């Protein structure tokens, strides 16, 4: 019903979707097979047809627009109508409640800032409608040590229940805590998102901070998409607010890796129907052992453009490559594929002993095939910085061979915020 209402509204109010649905000869959508007949929307098409996609509901936006992080090389301003904003609050509260968080408990949000940072640039906000204490701390990129100390002191002084931060900031916080004699009380729950959380980094965070990490998957364009519960058996898809597909060759697939395609059922100001995210995941038809009936995304494999391309044509996901490297060196590394036969691996100086590098050469050769050239370099980075995000594994092969995902396009500008 909600999908049908969205399609009817989009056909009536959006010139782009009116023409798209007409050309696809889609009058009614009653099944996933019908939905698959609608062409997928790439970011390139979105950027080229913005004015045709935005509907008259823009008048209800009242300044509610958000900008993407710029990790694709292009920032996009997204219009959110009032219904979407409310649905996003509901989705977030559902995730927190599933983790055991209750109203009145303290939260700390550790966020990176694109502007100049001030040490301890902190503001507290009292939100009597939902939570009593919410603390926001914005750090530099990369974060300064004194900013991380502010976060550690807050964890202790404010008795924080929920800590939210992207993986690389959590990693930096874990580094500081494990390298010091500080016995700061940690949060009860850690929730992360916005970047690929690989196994080595997850282990490091959990061991250093003494708390289990729950991952989430969200996009600025569509809001929260999926999240892990305390059972952690995959990611629960917010199926009442989004329709998630994994596709291969334009057709939905199950139980194997495919590009994640999302339809947002809430945002009528800027409808996104079958939007190509550029991410790869595995959608299953089984349910989580926690008993919730929401669909399960088994794993998020990373961005399509960062898949490592082997000489024999195989493609390895960033998660797969990070798992192999992380099992040997732990949390702090980054991998860049320069060409089909050349890999550059950045490691902290202390990790470049002969046994470690020999183990990595053997493991990566087994993974990618013989003949791969591996170059080691000294680096304390946990990833390659893109906008406000970091990627532990990146590949230049997709760009070199013109195989970038539909979400990775050059951008000559962005549309202005609508009042």
C-alpha positions as a LaTeX table, in Angstrom:
\begin{tabular}{lrrr}
\hline
Residue & $x$ (\AA) & $y$ (\AA) & $z$ (\AA) \\
\hline
Unk1 & 0.00 & 0.00 & 0.00 \\
Unk2 & 2.72 & 2.51 & 0.95 \\
Unk3 & 4.72 & 1.72 & $-2.17$ \\
Unk4 & 1.66 & 2.13 & $-4.34$ \\
Unk5 & 0.87 & 5.47 & $-2.70$ \\
Unk6 & 4.44 & 6.67 & $-3.25$ \\
Unk7 & 4.44 & 5.63 & $-6.91$ \\
Unk8 & 1.10 & 7.29 & $-7.55$ \\
Unk9 & 2.28 & 10.51 & $-5.93$ \\
Unk10 & 5.62 & 10.43 & $-7.80$ \\
Unk11 & 3.85 & 9.87 & $-11.13$ \\
Unk12 & 1.55 & 12.81 & $-10.42$ \\
Unk13 & 4.04 & 15.30 & $-8.95$ \\
Unk14 & 7.43 & 14.39 & $-10.46$ \\
Unk15 & 8.09 & 14.88 & $-14.15$ \\
Unk16 & 11.05 & 12.51 & $-14.01$ \\
Unk17 & 9.11 & 9.62 & $-12.47$ \\
Unk18 & 6.05 & 10.28 & $-14.61$ \\
Unk19 & 8.19 & 9.74 & $-17.73$ \\
Unk20 & 10.15 & 6.85 & $-16.17$ \\
Unk21 & 7.06 & 4.88 & $-15.15$ \\
Unk22 & 5.40 & 5.51 & $-18.49$ \\
Unk23 & 8.43 & 4.32 & $-20.45$ \\
Unk24 & 8.71 & 1.22 & $-18.25$ \\
Unk25 & 5.00 & 0.56 & $-18.78$ \\
Unk26 & 4.46 & 0.21 & $-15.04$ \\
Unk27 & 0.91 & 1.02 & $-14.02$ \\
Unk28 & 0.59 & $-1.04$ & $-10.84$ \\
Unk29 & 3.16 & $-2.62$ & $-8.54$ \\
Unk30 & 1.83 & $-5.59$ & $-6.61$ \\
Unk31 & 5.00 & $-7.69$ & $-6.22$ \\
Unk32 & 8.78 & $-7.49$ & $-6.11$ \\
Unk33 & 8.78 & $-8.65$ & $-9.73$ \\
Unk34 & 6.74 & $-5.59$ & $-10.68$ \\
Unk35 & 9.08 & $-3.31$ & $-8.74$ \\
Unk36 & 12.07 & $-4.78$ & $-10.60$ \\
Unk37 & 10.58 & $-3.48$ & $-13.87$ \\
Unk38 & 11.19 & 0.10 & $-12.73$ \\
Unk39 & 14.66 & 1.29 & $-13.86$ \\
Unk40 & 17.17 & 1.79 & $-11.08$ \\
Unk41 & 18.18 & 5.35 & $-10.22$ \\
Unk42 & 21.92 & 6.05 & $-10.17$ \\
Unk43 & 23.45 & 9.08 & $-8.51$ \\
Unk44 & 24.44 & 10.27 & $-11.97$ \\
Unk45 & 20.78 & 10.23 & $-13.05$ \\
Unk46 & 19.75 & 11.83 & $-9.76$ \\
Unk47 & 22.20 & 14.71 & $-10.23$ \\
Unk48 & 21.17 & 15.21 & $-13.85$ \\
Unk49 & 17.42 & 15.21 & $-13.10$ \\
Unk50 & 17.15 & 16.85 & $-9.68$ \\
Unk51 & 14.59 & 19.47 & $-10.60$ \\
Unk52 & 12.43 & 16.83 & $-12.29$ \\
Unk53 & 12.60 & 14.53 & $-9.25$ \\
Unk54 & 11.81 & 17.08 & $-6.52$ \\
Unk55 & 8.06 & 17.43 & $-6.05$ \\
Unk56 & 5.76 & 20.19 & $-4.85$ \\
Unk57 & 6.19 & 18.74 & $-1.34$ \\
Unk58 & 9.36 & 20.85 & $-1.20$ \\
Unk59 & 7.13 & 23.57 & 0.22 \\
Unk60 & 6.82 & 21.52 & 3.45 \\
Unk61 & 10.56 & 21.06 & 3.91 \\
Unk62 & 11.11 & 24.21 & 6.02 \\
Unk63 & 14.88 & 24.02 & 5.65 \\
Unk64 & 15.14 & 20.29 & 6.45 \\
Unk65 & 17.92 & 19.39 & 4.06 \\
Unk66 & 21.09 & 17.39 & 4.63 \\
Unk67 & 24.31 & 17.09 & 2.71 \\
Unk68 & 26.09 & 13.81 & 2.00 \\
Unk69 & 29.63 & 13.35 & 3.32 \\
Unk70 & 31.40 & 13.82 & $-0.02$ \\
Unk71 & 33.08 & 10.39 & 0.12 \\
Unk72 & 32.09 & 9.78 & $-3.51$ \\
Unk73 & 33.80 & 12.97 & $-4.62$ \\
Unk74 & 30.51 & 14.85 & $-4.83$ \\
Unk75 & 28.35 & 16.36 & $-2.10$ \\
Unk76 & 24.62 & 16.12 & $-2.62$ \\
Unk77 & 22.00 & 18.11 & $-0.75$ \\
Unk78 & 18.95 & 15.98 & 0.04 \\
Unk79 & 15.51 & 17.44 & 0.76 \\
Unk80 & 13.61 & 15.78 & 3.60 \\
Unk81 & 9.92 & 16.44 & 4.19 \\
Unk82 & 8.35 & 16.38 & 7.64 \\
Unk83 & 7.13 & 12.79 & 7.38 \\
Unk84 & 10.62 & 11.57 & 6.54 \\
Unk85 & 12.16 & 13.43 & 9.49 \\
Unk86 & 9.62 & 11.85 & 11.86 \\
Unk87 & 10.19 & 8.38 & 10.41 \\
Unk88 & 13.93 & 8.79 & 10.91 \\
Unk89 & 13.43 & 9.56 & 14.61 \\
Unk90 & 11.20 & 6.49 & 14.94 \\
Unk91 & 13.75 & 4.23 & 13.23 \\
Unk92 & 16.56 & 5.48 & 15.44 \\
Unk93 & 14.54 & 5.02 & 18.63 \\
Unk94 & 13.65 & 1.48 & 17.58 \\
Unk95 & 17.31 & 0.64 & 17.10 \\
Unk96 & 18.28 & 2.10 & 20.47 \\
Unk97 & 15.46 & 0.35 & 22.31 \\
Unk98 & 16.53 & $-2.94$ & 20.75 \\
Unk99 & 20.00 & $-2.35$ & 22.23 \\
Unk100 & 18.56 & $-1.87$ & 25.72 \\
Unk101 & 18.74 & 1.95 & 25.80 \\
Unk102 & 15.94 & 3.63 & 27.73 \\
Unk103 & 14.68 & 7.23 & 27.95 \\
Unk104 & 16.56 & 9.34 & 30.45 \\
Unk105 & 19.93 & 7.67 & 29.92 \\
Unk106 & 22.96 & 9.64 & 28.73 \\
Unk107 & 24.22 & 9.57 & 25.14 \\
Unk108 & 27.51 & 10.74 & 23.66 \\
Unk109 & 27.74 & 11.35 & 19.93 \\
Unk110 & 31.36 & 11.64 & 18.78 \\
Unk111 & 31.33 & 13.19 & 15.31 \\
Unk112 & 33.94 & 14.43 & 12.87 \\
Unk113 & 33.70 & 18.02 & 11.67 \\
Unk114 & 34.59 & 19.34 & 8.23 \\
Unk115 & 35.37 & 22.78 & 9.62 \\
Unk116 & 38.05 & 23.97 & 12.00 \\
Unk117 & 37.73 & 22.30 & 15.36 \\
Unk118 & 38.11 & 23.72 & 18.83 \\
Unk119 & 39.34 & 21.40 & 21.55 \\
Unk120 & 36.39 & 20.27 & 23.59 \\
Unk121 & 33.92 & 22.00 & 21.28 \\
Unk122 & 31.04 & 20.52 & 23.11 \\
Unk123 & 27.41 & 21.29 & 23.45 \\
Unk124 & 24.71 & 19.61 & 25.46 \\
Unk125 & 21.11 & 19.55 & 24.44 \\
Unk126 & 18.14 & 18.79 & 26.63 \\
Unk127 & 15.46 & 17.02 & 24.63 \\
Unk128 & 12.54 & 16.44 & 26.98 \\
Unk129 & 10.53 & 14.70 & 24.29 \\
Unk130 & 12.87 & 11.74 & 23.85 \\
Unk131 & 15.98 & 11.69 & 26.01 \\
Unk132 & 17.16 & 13.73 & 28.97 \\
Unk133 & 20.88 & 14.03 & 28.24 \\
Unk134 & 22.50 & 14.09 & 24.82 \\
Unk135 & 26.14 & 15.18 & 24.45 \\
Unk136 & 27.64 & 16.09 & 21.08 \\
Unk137 & 31.41 & 16.31 & 20.60 \\
Unk138 & 32.86 & 17.38 & 17.26 \\
Unk139 & 36.48 & 16.50 & 16.50 \\
Unk140 & 39.02 & 17.47 & 13.87 \\
Unk141 & 39.75 & 15.19 & 10.95 \\
Unk142 & 41.92 & 13.38 & 11.96 \\
Unk143 & 41.02 & 13.81 & 15.65 \\
Unk144 & 43.42 & 15.50 & 18.04 \\
Unk145 & 44.51 & 13.57 & 21.13 \\
Unk146 & 43.15 & 16.24 & 23.47 \\
Unk147 & 39.74 & 15.97 & 21.79 \\
Unk148 & 39.70 & 12.24 & 22.44 \\
Unk149 & 40.62 & 12.84 & 26.08 \\
Unk150 & 37.56 & 15.08 & 26.35 \\
Unk151 & 35.47 & 12.13 & 25.11 \\
Unk152 & 37.05 & 9.72 & 27.63 \\
Unk153 & 36.42 & 12.13 & 30.50 \\
Unk154 & 32.80 & 12.53 & 29.40 \\
Unk155 & 32.32 & 8.77 & 29.43 \\
Unk156 & 33.37 & 8.76 & 33.06 \\
Unk157 & 31.80 & 11.97 & 34.36 \\
Unk158 & 28.43 & 11.72 & 32.65 \\
Unk159 & 28.03 & 7.94 & 33.02 \\
Unk160 & 27.30 & 7.55 & 29.32 \\
Unk161 & 25.03 & 4.65 & 28.40 \\
Unk162 & 25.22 & 4.90 & 24.60 \\
Unk163 & 28.28 & 6.00 & 22.63 \\
Unk164 & 27.85 & 6.60 & 18.91 \\
Unk165 & 30.83 & 7.29 & 16.64 \\
Unk166 & 32.04 & 6.20 & 13.19 \\
Unk167 & 34.49 & 3.27 & 13.20 \\
Unk168 & 37.69 & 5.25 & 12.65 \\
Unk169 & 36.93 & 7.59 & 15.60 \\
Unk170 & 36.13 & 4.60 & 17.80 \\
Unk171 & 39.44 & 3.08 & 16.71 \\
Unk172 & 41.31 & 6.27 & 17.67 \\
Unk173 & 39.54 & 6.32 & 21.04 \\
Unk174 & 40.44 & 2.65 & 21.59 \\
Unk175 & 44.08 & 3.37 & 20.67 \\
Unk176 & 44.29 & 6.15 & 23.26 \\
Unk177 & 42.65 & 4.11 & 26.01 \\
Unk178 & 44.77 & 0.99 & 25.39 \\
Unk179 & 48.03 & 2.99 & 25.28 \\
Unk180 & 47.37 & 4.78 & 28.57 \\
Unk181 & 46.90 & 3.67 & 32.16 \\
Unk182 & 43.48 & 5.33 & 32.19 \\
Unk183 & 40.81 & 3.09 & 33.71 \\
Unk184 & 37.90 & 5.19 & 32.50 \\
Unk185 & 34.52 & 3.59 & 32.80 \\
Unk186 & 33.27 & 2.87 & 29.31 \\
Unk187 & 29.76 & 3.17 & 27.90 \\
Unk188 & 27.30 & 0.31 & 28.21 \\
Unk189 & 26.55 & 0.21 & 24.49 \\
Unk190 & 28.50 & 1.32 & 21.41 \\
Unk191 & 26.72 & 1.91 & 18.11 \\
Unk192 & 28.59 & 2.78 & 14.94 \\
Unk193 & 27.92 & 3.35 & 11.25 \\
Unk194 & 28.77 & 5.40 & 8.12 \\
Unk195 & 31.85 & 3.30 & 7.25 \\
Unk196 & 32.75 & $-0.34$ & 6.76 \\
Unk197 & 33.47 & $-1.89$ & 10.17 \\
Unk198 & 35.93 & $-4.70$ & 9.49 \\
Unk199 & 36.52 & $-7.55$ & 11.93 \\
Unk200 & 40.00 & $-6.47$ & 13.05 \\
Unk201 & 38.84 & $-2.98$ & 13.98 \\
Unk202 & 35.73 & $-4.32$ & 15.74 \\
Unk203 & 37.88 & $-6.64$ & 17.89 \\
Unk204 & 40.24 & $-3.80$ & 18.80 \\
Unk205 & 37.41 & $-1.47$ & 19.85 \\
Unk206 & 35.63 & $-4.14$ & 21.88 \\
Unk207 & 38.80 & $-5.28$ & 23.68 \\
Unk208 & 39.99 & $-1.73$ & 24.48 \\
Unk209 & 36.66 & $-0.25$ & 25.54 \\
Unk210 & 35.23 & $-3.45$ & 26.99 \\
Unk211 & 31.89 & $-3.11$ & 25.23 \\
Unk212 & 30.27 & $-4.90$ & 22.34 \\
Unk213 & 29.93 & $-2.85$ & 19.13 \\
Unk214 & 26.65 & $-2.84$ & 17.19 \\
Unk215 & 26.84 & $-1.67$ & 13.60 \\
Unk216 & 24.23 & 0.21 & 11.57 \\
Unk217 & 23.76 & 0.96 & 7.89 \\
Unk218 & 22.32 & 4.31 & 6.86 \\
Unk219 & 22.47 & 6.72 & 3.95 \\
Unk220 & 22.00 & 10.47 & 4.06 \\
Unk221 & 19.75 & 10.11 & 1.02 \\
Unk222 & 17.29 & 7.67 & 2.65 \\
Unk223 & 18.06 & 7.62 & 6.38 \\
Unk224 & 18.46 & 4.48 & 8.46 \\
Unk225 & 18.32 & 1.30 & 6.38 \\
Unk226 & 19.42 & $-1.61$ & 8.62 \\
Unk227 & 20.94 & $-2.24$ & 12.04 \\
Unk228 & 22.30 & $-4.97$ & 14.29 \\
Unk229 & 20.41 & $-6.04$ & 17.40 \\
Unk230 & 22.09 & $-7.41$ & 20.52 \\
Unk231 & 21.98 & $-10.90$ & 19.02 \\
Unk232 & 24.02 & $-9.51$ & 16.13 \\
Unk233 & 22.79 & $-12.08$ & 13.64 \\
Unk234 & 22.97 & $-9.79$ & 10.61 \\
Unk235 & 21.30 & $-6.41$ & 10.09 \\
Unk236 & 17.55 & $-5.86$ & 10.53 \\
Unk237 & 16.16 & $-3.96$ & 7.54 \\
Unk238 & 13.71 & $-1.14$ & 8.37 \\
Unk239 & 11.23 & $-2.74$ & 5.99 \\
Unk240 & 8.33 & $-0.57$ & 7.12 \\
Unk241 & 10.19 & 2.53 & 5.88 \\
Unk242 & 12.47 & 1.28 & 3.09 \\
Unk243 & 12.44 & $-1.49$ & 0.51 \\
Unk244 & 15.91 & $-3.00$ & 0.19 \\
Unk245 & 16.96 & $-5.14$ & $-2.76$ \\
Unk246 & 20.30 & $-6.69$ & $-3.66$ \\
Unk247 & 20.64 & $-6.88$ & $-7.41$ \\
Unk248 & 22.86 & $-8.41$ & $-10.04$ \\
Unk249 & 22.41 & $-7.46$ & $-13.66$ \\
Unk250 & 19.44 & $-5.32$ & $-12.65$ \\
Unk251 & 17.52 & $-8.24$ & $-11.13$ \\
Unk252 & 16.96 & $-8.98$ & $-7.42$ \\
Unk253 & 19.04 & $-11.80$ & $-5.93$ \\
Unk254 & 19.16 & $-13.52$ & $-2.53$ \\
Unk255 & 21.85 & $-15.17$ & $-0.43$ \\
Unk256 & 24.80 & $-13.90$ & $-2.47$ \\
Unk257 & 26.52 & $-10.52$ & $-2.89$ \\
Unk258 & 24.69 & $-7.91$ & $-4.92$ \\
Unk259 & 24.49 & $-4.13$ & $-5.18$ \\
Unk260 & 22.18 & $-2.63$ & $-2.54$ \\
Unk261 & 19.23 & $-0.79$ & $-4.08$ \\
Unk262 & 16.88 & 1.13 & $-1.80$ \\
Unk263 & 13.41 & 2.66 & $-2.13$ \\
Unk264 & 12.48 & 5.22 & 0.52 \\
Unk265 & 8.77 & 5.05 & 1.38 \\
Unk266 & 8.65 & 8.22 & 3.50 \\
Unk267 & 10.21 & 11.13 & 1.64 \\
Unk268 & 7.68 & 12.61 & $-0.76$ \\
Unk269 & 9.65 & 15.84 & $-1.24$ \\
Unk270 & 12.45 & 14.00 & $-3.05$ \\
Unk271 & 11.31 & 10.45 & $-3.88$ \\
Unk272 & 14.12 & 7.94 & $-4.37$ \\
Unk273 & 12.79 & 4.80 & $-6.03$ \\
Unk274 & 15.20 & 1.90 & $-6.63$ \\
Unk275 & 18.17 & 4.10 & $-5.77$ \\
Unk276 & 21.58 & 2.52 & $-6.43$ \\
Unk277 & 23.69 & 2.97 & $-3.31$ \\
Unk278 & 27.00 & 1.80 & $-4.76$ \\
Unk279 & 27.33 & $-0.57$ & $-1.77$ \\
Unk280 & 27.36 & $-4.37$ & $-1.89$ \\
Unk281 & 25.54 & $-6.59$ & 0.59 \\
Unk282 & 24.02 & $-10.03$ & 1.03 \\
Unk283 & 20.26 & $-10.23$ & 1.65 \\
Unk284 & 18.90 & $-13.48$ & 3.04 \\
Unk285 & 15.44 & $-15.00$ & 3.32 \\
Unk286 & 16.05 & $-16.30$ & 6.86 \\
Unk287 & 15.09 & $-14.54$ & 10.08 \\
Unk288 & 17.27 & $-13.41$ & 12.98 \\
Unk289 & 17.36 & $-15.70$ & 16.00 \\
Unk290 & 16.15 & $-12.76$ & 18.13 \\
Unk291 & 12.64 & $-13.42$ & 16.75 \\
Unk292 & 12.05 & $-10.13$ & 14.93 \\
Unk293 & 10.35 & $-10.62$ & 11.59 \\
Unk294 & 12.25 & $-7.85$ & 9.78 \\
Unk295 & 14.28 & $-8.96$ & 6.72 \\
Unk296 & 17.96 & $-9.64$ & 7.33 \\
Unk297 & 20.95 & $-8.21$ & 5.52 \\
Unk298 & 23.62 & $-10.79$ & 6.35 \\
Unk299 & 26.58 & $-8.51$ & 5.73 \\
Unk300 & 27.68 & $-5.26$ & 4.13 \\
Unk301 & 30.66 & $-6.00$ & 1.91 \\
Unk302 & 31.77 & $-2.43$ & 1.12 \\
Unk303 & 31.56 & $-0.08$ & $-1.82$ \\
Unk304 & 31.37 & $-1.53$ & $-5.31$ \\
Unk305 & 34.13 & 0.73 & $-6.57$ \\
Unk306 & 36.50 & $-0.50$ & $-3.85$ \\
Unk307 & 36.29 & $-4.16$ & $-4.80$ \\
Unk308 & 39.77 & $-5.46$ & $-5.50$ \\
Unk309 & 40.04 & $-6.76$ & $-9.09$ \\
Unk310 & 42.29 & $-9.80$ & $-9.49$ \\
Unk311 & 44.32 & $-10.59$ & $-12.59$ \\
Unk312 & 42.02 & $-13.54$ & $-13.37$ \\
Unk313 & 38.92 & $-11.30$ & $-13.29$ \\
Unk314 & 37.67 & $-12.19$ & $-9.80$ \\
Unk315 & 36.53 & $-9.35$ & $-7.58$ \\
Unk316 & 37.15 & $-9.39$ & $-3.84$ \\
Unk317 & 35.04 & $-7.25$ & $-1.55$ \\
Unk318 & 36.68 & $-4.74$ & 0.82 \\
Unk319 & 35.37 & $-6.79$ & 3.76 \\
Unk320 & 37.06 & $-9.95$ & 2.45 \\
Unk321 & 40.40 & $-8.22$ & 1.92 \\
Unk322 & 40.20 & $-6.45$ & 5.31 \\
Unk323 & 39.41 & $-9.75$ & 7.03 \\
Unk324 & 42.58 & $-11.36$ & 5.66 \\
Unk325 & 44.83 & $-8.40$ & 6.50 \\
Unk326 & 43.16 & $-7.73$ & 9.87 \\
Unk327 & 43.61 & $-11.33$ & 11.01 \\
Unk328 & 47.37 & $-10.78$ & 10.75 \\
Unk329 & 47.95 & $-7.14$ & 11.75 \\
Unk330 & 44.81 & $-6.22$ & 13.72 \\
Unk331 & 43.01 & $-2.90$ & 13.39 \\
Unk332 & 45.46 & $-0.35$ & 12.03 \\
Unk333 & 46.19 & $-0.67$ & 8.30 \\
Unk334 & 45.00 & 0.43 & 4.90 \\
Unk335 & 45.14 & $-1.32$ & 1.55 \\
Unk336 & 45.17 & 0.41 & $-1.85$ \\
Unk337 & 45.03 & $-1.54$ & $-5.10$ \\
Unk338 & 47.08 & 0.40 & $-7.63$ \\
Unk339 & 46.62 & $-2.09$ & $-10.49$ \\
Unk340 & 45.53 & $-5.68$ & $-11.08$ \\
Unk341 & 48.95 & $-6.94$ & $-9.95$ \\
Unk342 & 50.03 & $-4.26$ & $-7.45$ \\
Unk343 & 48.81 & $-3.76$ & $-3.87$ \\
Unk344 & 50.04 & $-1.07$ & $-1.47$ \\
Unk345 & 49.66 & $-1.87$ & 2.24 \\
Unk346 & 50.10 & 0.83 & 4.89 \\
Unk347 & 51.14 & $-0.42$ & 8.34 \\
Unk348 & 52.35 & 1.20 & 11.56 \\
Unk349 & 56.12 & 0.96 & 11.88 \\
Unk350 & 55.91 & $-1.52$ & 14.75 \\
Unk351 & 53.88 & $-3.92$ & 12.56 \\
Unk352 & 56.48 & $-4.16$ & 9.80 \\
Unk353 & 58.56 & $-6.98$ & 11.24 \\
Unk354 & 59.72 & $-9.70$ & 8.89 \\
Unk355 & 57.28 & $-12.34$ & 10.14 \\
Unk356 & 54.26 & $-10.03$ & 9.73 \\
Unk357 & 55.13 & $-8.86$ & 6.21 \\
Unk358 & 55.94 & $-12.43$ & 5.13 \\
Unk359 & 52.58 & $-13.60$ & 6.48 \\
Unk360 & 50.78 & $-10.81$ & 4.64 \\
Unk361 & 52.56 & $-11.59$ & 1.35 \\
Unk362 & 51.56 & $-15.22$ & 1.60 \\
Unk363 & 47.94 & $-14.47$ & 2.59 \\
Unk364 & 47.39 & $-11.83$ & $-0.11$ \\
Unk365 & 49.03 & $-14.01$ & $-2.75$ \\
Unk366 & 46.72 & $-16.88$ & $-1.83$ \\
Unk367 & 43.75 & $-14.52$ & $-1.97$ \\
Unk368 & 44.55 & $-12.71$ & $-5.21$ \\
Unk369 & 46.63 & $-15.28$ & $-7.02$ \\
Unk370 & 50.37 & $-15.66$ & $-7.68$ \\
Unk371 & 52.31 & $-12.78$ & $-9.18$ \\
Unk372 & 50.73 & $-10.00$ & $-7.15$ \\
Unk373 & 53.24 & $-7.29$ & $-6.17$ \\
Unk374 & 52.87 & $-6.09$ & $-2.58$ \\
Unk375 & 54.42 & $-2.81$ & $-1.47$ \\
Unk376 & 54.62 & $-2.05$ & 2.25 \\
Unk377 & 54.76 & 1.50 & 3.57 \\
Unk378 & 54.78 & 3.02 & 7.04 \\
Unk379 & 51.51 & 4.69 & 7.99 \\
Unk380 & 49.44 & 5.12 & 11.14 \\
Unk381 & 46.26 & 5.70 & 9.17 \\
Unk382 & 43.33 & 3.32 & 9.58 \\
Unk383 & 42.08 & 4.21 & 6.12 \\
Unk384 & 42.11 & 6.53 & 3.14 \\
Unk385 & 40.22 & 9.75 & 3.89 \\
Unk386 & 37.29 & 10.57 & 1.60 \\
Unk387 & 35.29 & 13.59 & 2.62 \\
Unk388 & 34.31 & 12.89 & 6.24 \\
Unk389 & 34.88 & 9.14 & 5.98 \\
Unk390 & 37.77 & 6.68 & 5.88 \\
Unk391 & 38.07 & 3.48 & 3.84 \\
Unk392 & 40.39 & 0.68 & 4.96 \\
Unk393 & 40.42 & $-0.90$ & 1.50 \\
Unk394 & 40.29 & 1.06 & $-1.76$ \\
Unk395 & 40.85 & 0.16 & $-5.40$ \\
Unk396 & 41.91 & 2.26 & $-8.37$ \\
Unk397 & 41.17 & $-0.53$ & $-10.84$ \\
Unk398 & 37.47 & 0.27 & $-11.29$ \\
Unk399 & 38.27 & 3.87 & $-12.16$ \\
Unk400 & 41.20 & 2.86 & $-14.40$ \\
Unk401 & 39.02 & 0.52 & $-16.44$ \\
Unk402 & 35.92 & 2.72 & $-16.52$ \\
Unk403 & 34.08 & 0.40 & $-14.14$ \\
Unk404 & 33.09 & 2.84 & $-11.44$ \\
Unk405 & 29.76 & 2.17 & $-9.81$ \\
Unk406 & 26.78 & 4.24 & $-10.74$ \\
Unk407 & 27.12 & 6.22 & $-7.53$ \\
Unk408 & 30.68 & 7.36 & $-8.26$ \\
Unk409 & 30.46 & 10.25 & $-10.74$ \\
Unk410 & 32.12 & 13.58 & $-11.29$ \\
Unk411 & 30.14 & 16.50 & $-9.96$ \\
Unk412 & 30.19 & 20.01 & $-11.34$ \\
Unk413 & 27.97 & 21.43 & $-8.61$ \\
Unk414 & 25.05 & 20.84 & $-6.33$ \\
Unk415 & 21.61 & 22.34 & $-6.17$ \\
Unk416 & 20.93 & 25.03 & $-3.64$ \\
Unk417 & 18.94 & 24.38 & $-0.51$ \\
Unk418 & 15.24 & 25.09 & $-0.97$ \\
Unk419 & 13.67 & 27.26 & 1.65 \\
\hline
\end{tabular}
